[in-house]
Amino acid sequence: MKKLITLCVFVFALFLGTESVSAQTNKLEVNTKASEKTEALRKYIKFDNDQRDQVYLAIQEYTQATMDLKKAKVVKKDAQKKINELLESKMQEILTEEQYERYKSFTEEEE
């Protein structure tokens, strides 16, 4: 009986460890994508360090939301559109008008 309980605890611990590794990999992927996009934008738009940090956080949040949406089993009709609008509004708040126009042209070129 003790062996059975020990085995169950061991299997449960392995299961939790696997979920933790998966979550860490997902977070690492989000951070990597956000960092790459922020650097590409920084070179194109030329914003300061404070703006860079804010842009990184906005893109990180956008990337995480997009990945979560892809994994979701049930997706609301305009979910991706709302996520995109949220990113656009944050970028508009962070950047100056001239920088925002450059951002828009950058995203259009990317698509």
Secondary structure by P-SEA (a helix, b strand, c coil): caaaaaaaaaaaaaaaaaaaaaaaaaaaaaaaaaaaaaaaaaaaccccaaaaaaaaaaaaaaaaaaaaaaaccccccaaaaaaaaaaaaaaaaaccaaaaaaaaaaaaaac
